[in-house]
Amino acid sequence: MSDEPQVLVNATNGVGRLTLNRPAALHALTTRMCELMTEALLIWRDDAAIELVVIDHSGDRGFCAGGDIRMLAESGAGDGAAARRFFFVEYRLNELLFRYPKPVMAIMDGVTMGGGVGLSLPARYRVATERTSFAMPETGIGLFPDVGGGWHLPRLHGQVGLWLALTGARLRAADCLALGIATDVVESGKVEALKAAPEPETLLTELESDPGPAPVMAHRDQIDRLFGGASVEAIFEALAADGSDWATAQLATLKTKSPQTLKVAFRQLRDGAAMQTFAAEMAVEYRLGARIVQRRDFLEGVRAVIVEKDNAPQWSPATLAGVTDAMLDGLFAPLPPGEEWMPLPG
């Protein structure tokens, strides 16, 4: 166990810097990491000397691969208390970043998934590099696109957000820029100069590079047409009827995902599109997280994909038809009094 802090906190020349510091774990977020970032952000919020916050990572293996999934599964197999605590603290951090009064710059260099998406999408400046690999892959482990996915994804153009949520598709820098997920692209070799600059905002235009054509744009019409159905079943049917190589590949991918969490994600994004506030969305996602972390599909997904890595999860229910509206209603229902999520005051 390293004695180094899991987040390096530094403030110089008007810039507050939060550096994720678990490189061996691809900076997977822990409860303590979320607490450290929240504490610093609250201090800097009221510090007139801090004009910009930069969130980056140590090493070169990736920005953030998500949350500490093994911990969540171990907790979920028991009483779930540690998992619920993590979600509660992480979602407060996400909501704080969403309404933060000062500009935030996230350096999305390398792997940016799950919890890393939650840190970066609220930022004013979202900087990708040629090493960026952006995804919300949660349906593959029986989870759902949390950390504000229900807010951010349906607000992307057309059905792109739903496609990302259901398939877990990975995007490179050009795709992220074309879809508005990234605001800027900088070559990885120039990132250190950007981070070291006394005024990173002013250097962005000078360092920005052209990532080239975005592969996802060739399929935008297909995404909007085939993922625009009124249900997950309708999407499956549309993909099967289309029969193109791309549609066939998407359908094959969807068939590997948890039927339960495909339907959860579909309802989450549908409802999230009409949500009035980000905090209201996070309250719903906390209800889902608090329950799903103890469900069989999440524990089975982590076993198959992360622990034993046989990539052969046995989902239950095994089919979309087996996932009823009553089951979904139970997952989305309010929690008992005193157990609901609330944002930080102020």
C-alpha positions as CSV (number, residue, x, y, z in Angstrom):
1,M,0.0,0.0,0.0
2,S,1.5,3.3,-1.1
3,D,1.9,6.0,1.6
4,E,1.3,8.7,-1.1
5,P,-2.0,10.6,-0.9
6,Q,-4.6,9.3,-3.4
7,V,-5.2,12.8,-4.6
8,L,-2.4,15.4,-4.8
9,V,-3.8,18.9,-3.9
10,N,-1.9,22.0,-4.9
11,A,-2.7,25.6,-5.5
12,T,-0.3,28.0,-7.2
13,N,-0.6,31.2,-9.3
14,G,-4.4,31.2,-9.1
15,V,-4.8,27.6,-10.2
16,G,-6.1,24.9,-7.9
17,R,-4.9,21.4,-9.1
18,L,-6.4,18.1,-8.2
19,T,-4.2,15.2,-9.4
20,L,-5.6,11.7,-9.2
21,N,-2.8,9.5,-7.8
22,R,-3.6,5.8,-8.0
23,P,-1.7,5.0,-11.2
24,A,-1.5,1.3,-10.5
25,A,-5.4,1.2,-10.4
26,L,-5.8,3.5,-13.4
27,H,-6.9,6.1,-10.8
28,A,-10.1,4.2,-10.0
29,L,-12.0,6.4,-7.5
30,T,-12.3,5.6,-3.8
31,T,-14.4,7.2,-1.2
32,R,-11.4,9.0,0.2
33,M,-10.4,10.4,-3.2
34,C,-13.9,11.9,-3.6
35,E,-13.7,13.3,-0.1
36,L,-10.3,14.9,-0.7
37,M,-11.5,16.5,-3.9
38,T,-14.7,17.8,-2.3
39,E,-12.8,19.3,0.6
40,A,-10.4,21.2,-1.7
41,L,-13.2,22.4,-4.0
42,L,-15.1,23.8,-1.1
43,I,-12.1,25.7,0.1
44,W,-11.2,27.1,-3.3
45,R,-14.8,28.0,-4.0
46,D,-14.6,30.8,-1.4
47,D,-10.9,31.7,-2.1
48,A,-10.7,34.7,-4.3
49,A,-7.1,33.9,-5.3
50,I,-8.2,30.7,-7.1
51,E,-9.5,31.4,-10.6
52,L,-9.4,28.0,-12.2
53,V,-9.4,24.4,-11.1
54,V,-7.5,21.7,-13.1
55,I,-8.3,18.0,-12.6
56,D,-5.6,15.6,-14.0
57,H,-3.7,12.5,-13.1
58,S,-0.2,11.3,-12.3
59,G,1.6,8.9,-14.7
60,D,0.5,8.2,-18.2
61,R,-1.8,5.2,-18.1
62,G,-5.1,7.1,-18.1
63,F,-7.2,9.7,-16.5
64,C,-9.7,7.6,-14.5
65,A,-11.0,4.1,-15.2
66,G,-14.1,4.6,-13.0
67,G,-14.9,3.7,-9.4
68,D,-13.3,1.0,-7.2
69,I,-15.5,-1.8,-8.6
70,R,-14.0,-4.6,-6.6
71,M,-14.8,-2.7,-3.4
72,L,-18.3,-2.0,-4.5
73,A,-18.8,-5.7,-5.3
74,E,-17.3,-6.9,-2.0
75,S,-19.6,-4.5,-0.1
76,G,-22.6,-5.4,-2.3
77,A,-22.1,-9.1,-1.4
78,G,-22.5,-8.0,2.3
79,D,-24.6,-5.3,3.7
80,G,-23.8,-2.8,1.0
81,A,-23.0,0.0,3.4
82,A,-19.5,0.9,2.1
83,A,-20.8,0.9,-1.5
84,R,-23.7,3.2,-0.6
85,R,-21.3,5.5,1.3
86,F,-19.1,5.7,-1.9
87,F,-22.0,6.5,-4.1
88,F,-23.3,9.2,-1.7
89,V,-19.9,10.9,-1.5
90,E,-19.1,10.5,-5.2
91,Y,-22.5,11.9,-6.3
92,R,-22.1,14.9,-4.0
93,L,-18.7,15.6,-5.7
94,N,-20.3,15.2,-9.2
95,E,-23.1,17.7,-8.2
96,L,-20.6,20.1,-6.7
97,L,-18.6,20.2,-9.9
98,F,-21.8,20.6,-12.0
99,R,-22.7,23.9,-10.2
100,Y,-19.1,25.0,-9.3
101,P,-18.9,28.8,-9.7
102,K,-15.3,28.8,-11.1
103,P,-14.1,27.3,-14.4
104,V,-12.8,23.7,-14.2
105,M,-10.5,22.1,-16.7
106,A,-10.4,18.2,-16.9
107,I,-7.5,16.6,-18.7
108,M,-9.1,13.5,-20.3
109,D,-5.8,11.9,-21.3
110,G,-6.0,8.2,-21.8
111,V,-8.8,6.0,-20.2
112,T,-11.8,8.2,-19.2
113,M,-14.6,5.9,-18.1
114,G,-17.3,5.7,-15.5
115,G,-16.2,7.9,-12.6
116,G,-13.8,9.7,-14.8
117,V,-16.7,10.7,-17.0
118,G,-18.4,12.0,-13.9
119,L,-15.4,14.2,-13.1
120,S,-14.9,15.5,-16.6
121,L,-18.3,16.2,-18.2
122,P,-19.3,19.0,-15.7
123,A,-16.0,20.8,-16.5
124,R,-16.0,23.9,-18.7
125,Y,-12.9,22.8,-20.5
126,R,-12.7,19.1,-21.4
127,V,-9.4,18.3,-23.0
128,A,-8.9,15.1,-24.9
129,T,-5.7,13.7,-26.4
130,E,-4.9,11.1,-29.1
131,R,-4.8,8.6,-26.2
132,T,-8.3,9.3,-24.9
133,S,-10.6,6.3,-24.7
134,F,-14.0,7.6,-23.5
135,A,-16.8,5.2,-22.5
136,M,-19.6,4.4,-20.1
137,P,-19.3,0.6,-20.1
138,E,-21.5,-0.1,-17.0
139,T,-24.1,-2.3,-18.7
140,G,-21.4,-4.9,-19.3
141,I,-21.0,-5.5,-15.5
142,G,-24.7,-5.2,-14.5
143,L,-24.5,-1.6,-13.4
144,F,-25.8,1.5,-15.2
145,P,-24.3,4.8,-16.5
146,D,-24.2,6.7,-13.2
147,V,-22.3,9.8,-12.1
148,G,-24.8,11.9,-13.9
149,G,-25.0,9.8,-17.1
150,G,-28.8,10.1,-16.9
151,W,-28.3,13.9,-17.3
152,H,-25.4,14.3,-19.7
153,L,-26.0,11.5,-22.2
154,P,-29.6,12.3,-23.3
155,R,-28.4,15.9,-23.8
156,L,-26.0,14.8,-26.6
157,H,-27.4,15.2,-30.1
158,G,-30.0,12.6,-31.2
159,Q,-29.6,9.1,-29.8
160,V,-25.9,9.1,-29.4
161,G,-26.1,9.2,-25.6
162,L,-28.4,6.2,-25.5
163,W,-26.2,4.3,-27.9
164,L,-23.2,5.0,-25.7
165,A,-25.1,4.0,-22.6
166,L,-26.5,0.7,-23.9
167,T,-23.5,-0.5,-25.9
168,G,-20.6,0.9,-23.8
169,A,-19.0,2.0,-27.1
170,R,-15.5,3.6,-26.8
171,L,-14.8,6.9,-28.4
172,R,-11.5,8.4,-29.4
173,A,-10.5,12.1,-29.4
174,A,-12.0,13.0,-32.7
175,D,-15.4,11.4,-31.8
176,C,-15.4,13.2,-28.4
177,L,-14.7,16.6,-30.1
178,A,-17.3,16.0,-32.8
179,L,-20.0,15.1,-30.3
180,G,-19.2,17.9,-27.8
181,I,-18.0,15.6,-25.2
182,A,-14.5,17.2,-25.4
183,T,-14.1,21.0,-25.9
184,D,-10.5,20.8,-27.0
185,V,-7.9,18.3,-28.3
186,V,-4.3,18.6,-27.3
187,E,-1.4,16.2,-28.2
188,S,-0.4,14.1,-25.2
189,G,3.1,15.4,-25.5
190,K,2.0,18.9,-24.9
191,V,-0.3,18.2,-21.9
192,E,2.5,18.8,-19.4
193,A,3.1,22.2,-20.8
194,L,-0.6,22.9,-20.6
195,K,-0.8,21.8,-17.0
196,A,2.3,23.7,-16.0
197,A,1.2,27.0,-17.5
198,P,0.3,29.7,-15.1
199,E,-2.9,30.4,-17.2
200,P,-3.9,27.1,-18.9
201,E,-7.0,28.6,-20.4
202,T,-5.1,31.1,-22.5
203,L,-2.7,28.3,-23.8
204,L,-5.5,26.0,-25.0
205,T,-5.9,27.7,-28.4
206,E,-2.2,27.7,-29.0
207,L,-1.8,24.0,-28.2
208,E,-5.0,22.7,-29.7
209,S,-4.5,20.1,-32.5
210,D,-6.7,18.6,-35.2
211,P,-7.7,15.0,-34.3
212,G,-8.8,14.3,-37.8
213,P,-12.2,12.9,-39.0
214,A,-14.5,11.4,-36.4
215,P,-15.4,7.7,-37.2
216,V,-18.7,8.0,-35.3
217,M,-20.0,10.6,-37.7
218,A,-20.3,8.0,-40.4
219,H,-23.0,6.2,-38.3
220,R,-24.9,9.2,-36.9
221,D,-27.9,8.6,-39.0
222,Q,-28.0,4.9,-38.2
223,I,-27.7,5.7,-34.5
224,D,-30.5,8.1,-34.5
225,R,-32.8,5.8,-36.6
226,L,-32.0,2.5,-35.0
227,F,-31.7,3.6,-31.3
228,G,-34.8,5.8,-31.5
229,G,-37.3,3.1,-30.5
230,A,-39.8,3.3,-27.7
231,S,-38.2,0.4,-25.8
232,V,-35.0,-1.7,-25.6
233,E,-37.0,-4.5,-27.4
234,A,-37.8,-2.1,-30.2
235,I,-34.1,-1.2,-30.6
236,F,-33.2,-4.9,-30.8
237,E,-35.8,-5.4,-33.5
238,A,-34.7,-2.4,-35.5
239,L,-31.1,-3.5,-35.4
240,A,-32.0,-7.0,-36.5
241,A,-34.2,-5.7,-39.3
242,D,-31.5,-3.4,-40.6
243,G,-29.1,-6.2,-41.2
244,S,-26.0,-4.0,-42.0
245,D,-22.6,-5.0,-40.7
246,W,-22.7,-2.1,-38.3
247,A,-26.2,-2.8,-37.0
248,T,-25.3,-6.5,-36.6
249,A,-22.3,-5.7,-34.6
250,Q,-24.3,-3.4,-32.3
251,L,-26.9,-6.1,-31.7
252,A,-24.2,-8.6,-30.9
253,T,-22.7,-6.3,-28.4
254,L,-26.1,-5.6,-26.8
255,K,-26.8,-9.3,-26.4
256,T,-23.7,-9.6,-24.1
257,K,-25.1,-7.0,-21.7
258,S,-27.3,-7.4,-18.6
259,P,-30.9,-7.3,-19.8
260,Q,-31.9,-5.7,-16.5
261,T,-29.4,-2.9,-16.7
262,L,-30.2,-2.3,-20.4
263,K,-33.7,-1.5,-19.4
264,V,-32.6,0.5,-16.3
265,A,-30.3,2.6,-18.5
266,F,-33.1,3.1,-21.1
267,R,-35.5,4.4,-18.5
268,Q,-32.8,6.4,-16.7
269,L,-31.9,8.3,-19.9
270,R,-35.5,8.7,-20.9
271,D,-36.5,10.2,-17.5
272,G,-33.2,12.1,-17.3
273,A,-33.9,14.0,-20.5
274,A,-36.9,15.6,-18.7
275,M,-35.2,16.1,-15.3
276,Q,-35.3,19.7,-14.2
277,T,-32.1,19.8,-12.1
278,F,-28.9,17.8,-12.0
279,A,-29.4,17.2,-8.3
280,A,-32.7,15.5,-8.9
281,E,-31.0,13.2,-11.4
282,M,-28.3,12.3,-8.9
283,A,-31.0,11.5,-6.3
284,V,-32.5,9.0,-8.8
285,E,-29.1,7.5,-9.6
286,Y,-28.4,7.0,-5.9
287,R,-31.6,5.0,-5.5
288,L,-30.5,2.8,-8.4
289,G,-26.9,2.5,-7.2
290,A,-28.0,1.7,-3.6
291,R,-30.1,-1.2,-4.8
292,I,-28.3,-2.5,-7.9
293,V,-25.0,-2.9,-6.1
294,Q,-26.5,-5.7,-4.1
295,R,-28.3,-7.3,-7.1
296,R,-27.1,-10.6,-8.6
297,D,-26.4,-9.1,-12.0
298,F,-23.8,-6.6,-10.6
299,L,-22.0,-9.2,-8.5
300,E,-22.1,-11.7,-11.5
301,G,-20.9,-9.0,-13.9
302,V,-17.9,-8.1,-11.7
303,R,-17.0,-11.8,-11.3
304,A,-17.1,-12.5,-15.0
305,V,-15.5,-9.4,-16.3
306,I,-13.2,-8.1,-13.6
307,V,-12.4,-10.9,-11.1
308,E,-12.3,-14.3,-13.0
309,K,-12.3,-12.6,-16.4
310,D,-14.1,-15.5,-18.2
311,N,-16.4,-12.8,-19.9
312,A,-19.3,-15.2,-19.6
313,P,-21.7,-13.6,-17.1
314,Q,-25.0,-15.5,-16.5
315,W,-27.5,-12.8,-16.3
316,S,-30.8,-13.0,-14.3
317,P,-33.3,-12.5,-15.8
318,A,-31.5,-13.8,-18.9
319,T,-33.8,-12.1,-21.4
320,L,-35.4,-8.7,-21.9
321,A,-38.8,-10.2,-21.5
322,G,-37.9,-11.3,-18.0
323,V,-37.3,-7.8,-16.9
324,T,-40.7,-6.5,-15.9
325,D,-42.0,-3.0,-15.4
326,A,-42.6,-3.9,-11.7
327,M,-39.0,-4.8,-11.3
328,L,-37.9,-1.5,-12.8
329,D,-40.4,0.4,-10.6
330,G,-38.9,-1.2,-7.6
331,L,-35.4,-0.1,-8.5
332,F,-36.4,3.5,-9.3
333,A,-38.7,3.9,-6.2
334,P,-37.8,6.4,-3.4
335,L,-35.7,5.0,-0.6
336,P,-37.0,4.8,2.9
337,P,-37.1,8.0,5.0
338,G,-33.6,9.1,6.0
339,E,-31.8,7.1,3.3
340,E,-32.2,9.4,0.3
341,W,-29.3,11.2,-1.3
342,M,-29.0,15.0,-0.8
343,P,-26.5,17.4,-2.4
344,L,-24.0,19.4,-0.3
345,P,-25.6,22.5,1.3
346,G,-25.0,25.8,-0.3
